[in-house]
């Protein structure tokens, strides 16, 4: 993994090293304007741009192209949306010599990545993530997925992008709730190796999170072991999204899930009290809620957590411990309920 930064407002670059599937991630103001250069680098002749942003924020890829409108949000993160996109690709005549570009938040990135991975059994995709959440997490690493009524991200493939352009100017248009959404993932990163990021400029925060993810993905692309740590806080987080019908956004839910992971690890004797308290302090330090939302049924949460895609043996969570975060299987339900009650 190679990282380069020249200051708070400079462009950062992180290379995700996966052999002949390696790709650059650029972070900084104005990097969306690199799109024609990246399209030319990969040799794409035609492009479909799937954009959830207004025309003025949807860059021209520099080759013949079609813009397909999209909407950010979990309710469009479905197989029906993937079919709609693939039919748009076919209607425009995309071939394996062409490319798809996503321009939007994390759900758009996930859905477009999956459509690109399936169409013609895989065509090139470039991501232009436009939310803080998508820039620090969803756009990097090649995980694509859509939801089923039974749970989050249950249908997907690994399909690495050819480039990622995290333009921090895009963040200027975000409402406060979307900043909170992204900060949930940054708070989670504190406990899996990113360190203290609360007082650093946003370009540095994003670059640090991307660099951490690049290291993990390069070592374990397909979740055989180490990559599980990226799901810190996500087991309860995903359950909370489903239990609230996505009224609680992903990053906000992951923030609550991170506090819960600390409490559960403490109850299991894996970490001392001060480390448990650190989980709450870090999440609260980003202005995020640290308690379960009112009215959420614990039985519903347990049912969703049992269907989590990491759960191959009972209730499974990524938890902090003496050797750092790791996937812990067959966690006793009594301890899980006690941690939920503490929340």
VENRA-V99782 format. One record per pair of residues at least 12 apart in sequence whose ideal C-beta (glycine too) atoms are under 8 Angstrom apart, sorted by the first residue. I is the first residue (numbers start at 1). J is the second residue. If there is no record, write none. Layout:
I:J
I:J
//
This chain:
1:14
1:15
1:16
1:17
1:211
1:214
1:215
1:218
2:14
2:15
2:17
3:207
3:211
5:203
5:204
5:207
8:201
8:203
8:204
9:28
9:29
9:201
9:203
10:28
10:203
11:26
11:27
11:28
11:29
11:31
12:26
12:27
12:28
12:203
12:204
12:206
12:207
12:210
13:25
13:26
13:27
14:27
14:207
14:210
14:211
14:214
15:214
16:140
16:141
16:160
16:214
16:217
16:218
17:214
17:218
18:160
18:217
18:218
18:221
21:160
23:160
23:161
23:162
23:163
23:164
24:163
24:164
25:139
25:140
25:163
25:164
25:166
25:210
25:214
26:163
26:164
26:165
26:166
27:135
27:166
27:168
27:203
27:206
27:207
27:210
28:166
28:167
28:168
28:203
29:167
29:168
29:169
29:203
30:167
30:169
31:165
31:166
31:167
31:168
32:57
32:59
32:128
32:165
32:167
32:169
32:170
33:59
34:163
34:165
35:59
35:60
35:61
35:62
35:101
35:126
35:128
35:165
36:59
36:60
36:61
36:62
36:63
37:62
38:126
38:162
38:163
38:165
39:61
39:62
39:63
39:99
39:101
39:126
40:62
40:63
41:163
42:99
42:124
42:126
42:162
42:163
43:97
44:61
44:63
44:97
44:98
44:99
44:124
45:63
45:64
45:97
45:98
46:63
46:64
46:65
46:92
46:93
46:94
46:98
46:99
47:61
47:63
47:64
47:65
47:66
47:98
47:99
47:100
47:101
48:65
48:66
48:67
48:68
48:88
48:89
48:92
48:94
48:98
48:100
48:101
49:61
49:65
49:66
49:67
49:68
49:100
49:101
49:103
50:67
50:68
50:70
50:85
50:88
50:100
50:101
50:102
50:103
50:104
50:108
50:112
50:115
51:67
51:68
51:69
51:70
51:102
51:103
51:104
52:69
52:70
52:71
52:72
52:103
52:104
52:105
52:108
52:130
53:103
53:104
53:130
53:170
55:67
57:103
57:130
57:170
57:173
58:103
59:103
59:128
61:99
61:101
66:88
66:92
68:85
68:88
70:104
70:108
70:111
70:112
71:108
72:104
72:105
72:106
72:107
72:108
72:131
73:107
73:246
74:107
74:147
74:241
74:246
74:250
75:246
76:107
76:111
77:107
77:110
77:111
77:145
77:146
77:147
78:146
78:147
79:146
79:155
81:111
81:146
82:111
82:114
82:115
82:118
82:146
85:111
85:112
85:115
85:119
86:115
86:118
86:119
89:115
89:119
89:123
90:119
94:119
94:120
94:123
95:120
95:123
96:120
96:122
96:123
98:123
98:124
99:123
99:124
99:125
99:126
99:162
100:112
100:115
100:116
100:119
100:123
100:124
100:125
100:126
101:125
101:126
101:127
101:128
102:125
102:126
102:127
102:128
102:129
102:139
103:128
103:130
104:129
104:130
104:131
104:134
105:129
105:130
105:131
105:133
105:134
105:138
105:178
106:129
106:131
106:133
106:134
106:137
106:138
106:139
106:250
108:134
109:127
109:129
109:134
109:138
109:139
110:138
110:143
110:144
110:145
110:146
110:153
110:156
111:144
111:146
112:125
112:127
113:125
113:127
113:142
113:143
113:144
113:159
113:161
114:144
114:145
114:146
114:155
114:156
114:157
114:159
116:144
116:159
117:144
117:157
117:158
117:159
118:157
122:159
124:162
125:159
125:161
125:162
126:161
126:162
126:163
126:164
126:165
127:139
127:161
127:163
127:164
127:165
128:164
128:165
128:167
128:170
129:164
129:165
129:166
129:170
130:167
130:170
130:171
131:170
131:171
131:174
131:178
131:181
131:182
132:171
132:174
132:178
132:179
132:181
132:182
132:183
132:186
132:202
132:206
132:251
133:178
133:181
133:182
133:184
133:185
133:250
133:251
135:166
135:168
135:171
135:182
135:206
135:210
136:182
136:185
136:186
136:189
136:205
136:206
136:209
136:210
137:185
137:209
137:213
137:230
139:161
139:164
139:166
140:161
140:164
140:210
140:213
140:214
140:217
141:160
141:213
141:217
141:230
142:158
142:159
142:160
142:161
142:217
142:221
143:156
143:158
144:156
144:157
144:158
144:159
150:307
151:238
151:242
151:304
151:307
151:308
151:309
152:238
152:241
152:242
153:238
153:309
154:307
154:309
158:221
158:222
160:221
164:210
166:206
166:210
168:202
168:203
168:206
171:202
177:249
180:249
180:251
180:252
180:255
180:286
180:287
180:288
181:249
181:250
181:251
181:252
182:251
183:251
183:255
183:286
183:287
183:288
184:233
184:237
184:249
184:250
184:251
184:252
184:253
184:254
184:255
184:258
184:283
184:286
184:288
185:209
185:251
185:254
186:205
186:209
186:286
187:254
187:255
187:258
187:282
187:283
187:285
187:286
187:288
188:232
188:233
188:234
188:254
188:255
188:257
188:258
189:208
189:209
189:212
190:282
191:232
191:258
191:261
191:262
191:279
191:282
191:320
191:325
192:212
192:229
192:230
192:232
192:324
192:325
193:212
193:215
193:229
193:324
194:208
194:209
194:212
195:208
197:209
198:282
198:285
198:286
213:230
216:229
216:230
225:327
228:310
228:318
228:326
228:327
229:318
229:324
229:325
229:326
229:327
231:310
231:318
232:258
232:261
232:318
232:325
233:254
233:255
233:256
233:257
233:258
233:259
233:260
233:261
233:318
234:254
234:257
234:308
234:318
235:257
235:305
235:308
235:310
235:311
235:316
235:317
235:318
236:253
236:256
236:257
236:260
236:261
236:301
236:305
236:317
237:250
237:253
237:254
237:255
237:256
237:257
237:258
238:253
238:257
238:304
238:308
239:300
239:301
239:302
239:304
239:305
239:308
240:253
240:256
240:257
240:292
240:293
240:296
240:301
241:253
242:304
243:296
243:297
243:300
243:301
243:304
244:293
244:296
248:293
252:288
252:289
255:283
255:286
255:288
255:289
255:290
256:283
256:288
256:289
256:290
256:291
256:292
256:293
256:343
258:279
258:282
258:283
259:279
259:280
259:283
259:290
259:291
259:343
260:339
260:340
260:343
261:279
261:317
261:318
261:319
261:320
262:275
262:276
262:278
262:279
262:280
262:320
263:276
263:279
263:339
263:342
263:343
264:317
264:319
264:331
264:335
264:336
264:339
265:319
265:320
265:321
267:335
267:338
267:339
267:342
268:319
268:328
268:331
268:335
270:319
270:320
270:321
270:322
270:328
271:320
271:321
275:320
290:343
291:343
292:340
292:343
298:337
298:340
298:341
301:340
302:315
302:333
302:336
302:337
305:336
310:327
311:329
312:329
313:329
313:330
314:329
314:330
314:331
315:330
315:331
315:333
315:336
316:328
316:329
316:330
316:331
317:331
//
